[in-house]
């Protein structure tokens, strides 16, 4: 039973991330689980359950990693503008 729940969670998290172009942090917030859980589910466990979905999520994670410095810079810019 626990294995089924883990499998289902992995697939639901991955589908959400792909459909919404979500980040690990954003996905964790929506589903109320830790970032570590989301990351482990989609990078390790998902590979065993759904290889095609795993490949899609892997591409999304690579894109998010490539863009993260831009997101951080934008957040800093907004914070600076609001404080002045």
N, CA and C atoms as an extended XYZ file, in Angstrom:
252
Properties=species:S:1:pos:R:3:atomname:S:1:resname:S:1:resid:I:1 pbc="F F F"
N         0.827       -1.205        0.000 N   UNK     1
C         0.000        0.000        0.000 CA  UNK     1
C         0.865        1.260        0.000 C   UNK     1
N         1.891        1.291        0.824 N   UNK     2
C         2.759        2.460        0.878 CA  UNK     2
C         3.459        2.651       -0.464 C   UNK     2
N         3.900        1.560       -1.087 N   UNK     3
C         4.566        1.644       -2.388 CA  UNK     3
C         3.628        2.252       -3.427 C   UNK     3
N         2.366        1.859       -3.407 N   UNK     4
C         1.396        2.422       -4.350 CA  UNK     4
C         1.234        3.915       -4.119 C   UNK     4
N         1.166        4.333       -2.873 N   UNK     5
C         1.015        5.752       -2.575 CA  UNK     5
C         2.227        6.550       -3.059 C   UNK     5
N         3.405        6.007       -2.880 N   UNK     6
C         4.616        6.674       -3.344 CA  UNK     6
C         4.613        6.771       -4.859 C   UNK     6
N         4.244        5.691       -5.517 N   UNK     7
C         4.193        5.689       -6.979 CA  UNK     7
C         3.198        6.728       -7.484 C   UNK     7
N         2.042        6.748       -6.904 N   UNK     8
C         1.020        7.705       -7.330 CA  UNK     8
C         1.497        9.144       -7.100 C   UNK     8
N         2.095        9.402       -5.937 N   UNK     9
C         2.590       10.745       -5.634 CA  UNK     9
C         3.639       11.173       -6.653 C   UNK     9
N         4.555       10.289       -6.989 N   UNK    10
C         5.595       10.610       -7.973 CA  UNK    10
C         4.982       11.034       -9.296 C   UNK    10
N         4.024       10.287       -9.758 N   UNK    11
C         3.406       10.570      -11.053 CA  UNK    11
C         2.596       11.851      -11.007 C   UNK    11
N         1.847       12.060       -9.935 N   UNK    12
C         1.045       13.283       -9.809 CA  UNK    12
C         1.948       14.515       -9.754 C   UNK    12
N         3.009       14.447       -8.973 N   UNK    13
C         3.947       15.575       -8.885 CA  UNK    13
C         4.577       15.872      -10.246 C   UNK    13
N         5.009       14.833      -10.922 N   UNK    14
C         5.659       15.013      -12.224 CA  UNK    14
C         4.692       15.583      -13.255 C   UNK    14
N         3.468       15.068      -13.286 N   UNK    15
C         2.476       15.583      -14.238 CA  UNK    15
C         2.186       17.053      -13.971 C   UNK    15
N         2.063       17.410      -12.698 N   UNK    16
C         1.815       18.809      -12.352 CA  UNK    16
C         2.964       19.694      -12.828 C   UNK    16
N         4.185       19.248      -12.568 N   UNK    17
C         5.343       20.056      -12.962 CA  UNK    17
C         5.387       20.273      -14.466 C   UNK    17
N         5.138       19.218      -15.231 N   UNK    18
C         5.197       19.325      -16.690 CA  UNK    18
C         4.066       20.211      -17.217 C   UNK    18
N         2.854       19.995      -16.718 N   UNK    19
C         1.696       20.756      -17.203 CA  UNK    19
C         1.790       22.240      -16.868 C   UNK    19
N         2.403       22.572      -15.734 N   UNK    20
C         2.438       23.957      -15.269 CA  UNK    20
C         3.819       24.599      -15.354 C   UNK    20
N         4.781       23.903      -15.944 N   UNK    21
C         6.161       24.398      -15.989 CA  UNK    21
C         6.609       24.863      -14.607 C   UNK    21
N         6.290       24.067      -13.612 N   UNK    22
C         6.536       24.439      -12.222 CA  UNK    22
C         7.971       24.132      -11.803 C   UNK    22
N         8.396       24.814      -10.772 N   UNK    23
C         9.682       24.529      -10.142 CA  UNK    23
C         9.457       23.515       -9.027 C   UNK    23
N        10.533       22.943       -8.528 N   UNK    24
C        10.437       22.000       -7.410 CA  UNK    24
C         9.813       22.703       -6.208 C   UNK    24
N        10.261       23.915       -5.937 N   UNK    25
C         9.747       24.680       -4.796 CA  UNK    25
C         8.253       24.975       -4.958 C   UNK    25
N         7.853       25.375       -6.151 N   UNK    26
C         6.445       25.677       -6.412 CA  UNK    26
C         5.571       24.446       -6.286 C   UNK    26
N         6.052       23.344       -6.796 N   UNK    27
C         5.313       22.083       -6.715 CA  UNK    27
C         5.176       21.639       -5.258 C   UNK    27
N         6.240       21.767       -4.500 N   UNK    28
C         6.204       21.389       -3.083 CA  UNK    28
C         5.179       22.223       -2.326 C   UNK    28
N         5.110       23.506       -2.635 N   UNK    29
C         4.161       24.387       -1.952 CA  UNK    29
C         2.723       24.005       -2.273 C   UNK    29
N         2.452       23.673       -3.520 N   UNK    30
C         1.091       23.319       -3.933 CA  UNK    30
C         0.634       22.024       -3.269 C   UNK    30
N         1.514       21.038       -3.189 N   UNK    31
C         1.132       19.727       -2.667 CA  UNK    31
C         1.409       19.555       -1.176 C   UNK    31
N         2.032       20.535       -0.552 N   UNK    32
C         2.256       20.474        0.886 CA  UNK    32
C         3.269       19.432        1.316 C   UNK    32
N         4.270       19.199        0.479 N   UNK    33
C         5.353       18.291        0.841 CA  UNK    33
C         6.662       19.068        0.762 C   UNK    33
N         7.729       18.475        1.249 N   UNK    34
C         9.008       19.186        1.246 CA  UNK    34
C         9.630       19.193       -0.151 C   UNK    34
N        10.524       20.154       -0.354 N   UNK    35
C        11.255       20.223       -1.626 CA  UNK    35
C        12.085       18.959       -1.817 C   UNK    35
N        12.617       18.446       -0.725 N   UNK    36
C        13.431       17.225       -0.797 CA  UNK    36
C        12.609       16.042       -1.291 C   UNK    36
N        11.377       15.944       -0.811 N   UNK    37
C        10.490       14.861       -1.233 CA  UNK    37
C        10.191       14.968       -2.717 C   UNK    37
N         9.842       16.163       -3.167 N   UNK    38
C         9.537       16.363       -4.585 CA  UNK    38
C        10.759       16.010       -5.422 C   UNK    38
N        11.911       16.518       -5.039 N   UNK    39
C        13.122       16.279       -5.821 CA  UNK    39
C        13.462       14.794       -5.888 C   UNK    39
N        13.399       14.108       -4.759 N   UNK    40
C        13.717       12.677       -4.744 CA  UNK    40
C        12.704       11.887       -5.568 C   UNK    40
N        11.421       12.248       -5.444 N   UNK    41
C        10.386       11.554       -6.205 CA  UNK    41
C        10.599       11.693       -7.707 C   UNK    41
N        10.895       12.903       -8.163 N   UNK    42
C        10.960       13.115       -9.614 CA  UNK    42
C        12.319       12.806      -10.228 C   UNK    42
N        13.368       12.740       -9.420 N   UNK    43
C        14.684       12.456       -9.996 CA  UNK    43
C        15.135       11.016       -9.788 C   UNK    43
N        14.601       10.341       -8.783 N   UNK    44
C        15.026        8.967       -8.512 CA  UNK    44
C        13.895        7.961       -8.683 C   UNK    44
N        12.808        8.166       -7.985 N   UNK    45
C        11.733        7.172       -7.978 CA  UNK    45
C        10.951        7.128       -9.283 C   UNK    45
N        10.707        8.274       -9.879 N   UNK    46
C         9.878        8.340      -11.084 CA  UNK    46
C        10.461        7.511      -12.222 C   UNK    46
N        11.771        7.428      -12.292 N   UNK    47
C        12.436        6.674      -13.362 CA  UNK    47
C        11.955        5.219      -13.395 C   UNK    47
N        11.656        4.659      -12.247 N   UNK    48
C        11.203        3.268      -12.158 CA  UNK    48
C         9.738        3.107      -12.555 C   UNK    48
N         8.958        4.161      -12.421 N   UNK    49
C         7.519        4.068      -12.646 CA  UNK    49
C         7.087        4.498      -14.042 C   UNK    49
N         7.676        5.557      -14.565 N   UNK    50
C         7.245        6.097      -15.861 CA  UNK    50
C         8.435        6.787      -16.527 C   UNK    50
N         9.123        6.062      -17.376 N   UNK    51
C        10.358        6.577      -17.982 CA  UNK    51
C        10.095        7.787      -18.885 C   UNK    51
N         9.001        7.750      -19.647 N   UNK    52
C         8.694        8.859      -20.560 CA  UNK    52
C         8.448       10.147      -19.772 C   UNK    52
N         7.663       10.055      -18.723 N   UNK    53
C         7.383       11.216      -17.883 CA  UNK    53
C         8.663       11.693      -17.193 C   UNK    53
N         9.486       10.751      -16.773 N   UNK    54
C        10.773       11.092      -16.159 CA  UNK    54
C        11.626       11.922      -17.116 C   UNK    54
N        11.669       11.508      -18.380 N   UNK    55
C        12.462       12.241      -19.372 CA  UNK    55
C        11.939       13.660      -19.565 C   UNK    55
N        10.610       13.833      -19.549 N   UNK    56
C        10.023       15.168      -19.677 CA  UNK    56
C        10.393       16.045      -18.477 C   UNK    56
N        10.291       15.477      -17.288 N   UNK    57
C        10.611       16.222      -16.071 CA  UNK    57
C        12.097       16.569      -16.032 C   UNK    57
N        12.924       15.656      -16.489 N   UNK    58
C        14.365       15.908      -16.508 CA  UNK    58
C        14.686       17.127      -17.374 C   UNK    58
N        14.043       17.233      -18.537 N   UNK    59
C        14.243       18.399      -19.401 CA  UNK    59
C        13.775       19.679      -18.713 C   UNK    59
N        12.631       19.595      -18.028 N   UNK    60
C        12.104       20.755      -17.305 CA  UNK    60
C        13.072       21.186      -16.205 C   UNK    60
N        13.606       20.237      -15.459 N   UNK    61
C        14.558       20.560      -14.394 CA  UNK    61
C        15.827       21.197      -14.953 C   UNK    61
N        16.280       20.696      -16.086 N   UNK    62
C        17.473       21.283      -16.710 CA  UNK    62
C        17.205       22.721      -17.138 C   UNK    62
N        16.012       22.965      -17.698 N   UNK    63
C        15.657       24.324      -18.108 CA  UNK    63
C        15.540       25.234      -16.888 C   UNK    63
N        14.888       24.744      -15.830 N   UNK    64
C        14.754       25.540      -14.609 CA  UNK    64
C        16.123       25.880      -14.026 C   UNK    64
N        17.029       24.913      -14.073 N   UNK    65
C        18.366       25.157      -13.539 CA  UNK    65
C        19.091       26.218      -14.362 C   UNK    65
N        18.902       26.174      -15.676 N   UNK    66
C        19.550       27.154      -16.551 CA  UNK    66
C        18.976       28.557      -16.355 C   UNK    66
N        17.711       28.640      -15.949 N   UNK    67
C        17.036       29.934      -15.807 CA  UNK    67
C        17.040       30.477      -14.382 C   UNK    67
N        17.504       29.707      -13.425 N   UNK    68
C        17.343       30.116      -12.030 CA  UNK    68
C        18.064       31.411      -11.694 C   UNK    68
N        19.183       31.673      -12.321 N   UNK    69
C        19.888       32.928      -12.035 CA  UNK    69
C        19.071       34.121      -12.529 C   UNK    69
N        18.294       33.928      -13.571 N   UNK    70
C        17.433       35.007      -14.066 CA  UNK    70
C        16.276       35.266      -13.103 C   UNK    70
N        15.687       34.177      -12.594 N   UNK    71
C        14.591       34.324      -11.628 CA  UNK    71
C        15.073       35.020      -10.359 C   UNK    71
N        16.242       34.642       -9.903 N   UNK    72
C        16.800       35.258       -8.696 CA  UNK    72
C        17.078       36.730       -8.896 C   UNK    72
N        17.619       37.082      -10.048 N   UNK    73
C        17.885       38.489      -10.353 CA  UNK    73
C        16.608       39.299      -10.427 C   UNK    73
N        15.572       38.722      -11.013 N   UNK    74
C        14.285       39.418      -11.117 CA  UNK    74
C        13.675       39.624       -9.730 C   UNK    74
N        13.764       38.617       -8.879 N   UNK    75
C        13.233       38.743       -7.520 CA  UNK    75
C        13.968       39.836       -6.750 C   UNK    75
N        15.277       39.904       -6.910 N   UNK    76
C        16.069       40.940       -6.242 CA  UNK    76
C        15.688       42.321       -6.759 C   UNK    76
N        15.496       42.429       -8.064 N   UNK    77
C        15.112       43.712       -8.663 CA  UNK    77
C        13.766       44.184       -8.110 C   UNK    77
N        12.796       43.274       -8.046 N   UNK    78
C        11.474       43.638       -7.514 CA  UNK    78
C        11.573       44.054       -6.049 C   UNK    78
N        12.352       43.331       -5.282 N   UNK    79
C        12.530       43.657       -3.868 CA  UNK    79
C        13.147       45.044       -3.715 C   UNK    79
N        14.141       45.354       -4.527 N   UNK    80
C        14.801       46.652       -4.473 CA  UNK    80
C        13.835       47.774       -4.857 C   UNK    80
N        13.044       47.557       -5.900 N   UNK    81
C        12.092       48.579       -6.347 CA  UNK    81
C        11.017       48.853       -5.296 C   UNK    81
N        10.580       47.810       -4.609 N   UNK    82
C         9.550       47.978       -3.583 CA  UNK    82
C        10.085       48.699       -2.349 C   UNK    82
N        11.369       48.529       -2.065 N   UNK    83
C        11.932       49.154       -0.866 CA  UNK    83
C        12.270       50.630       -1.084 C   UNK    83
N        12.313       51.072       -2.324 N   UNK    84
C        12.638       52.485       -2.610 CA  UNK    84
C        11.441       53.272       -3.022 C   UNK    84
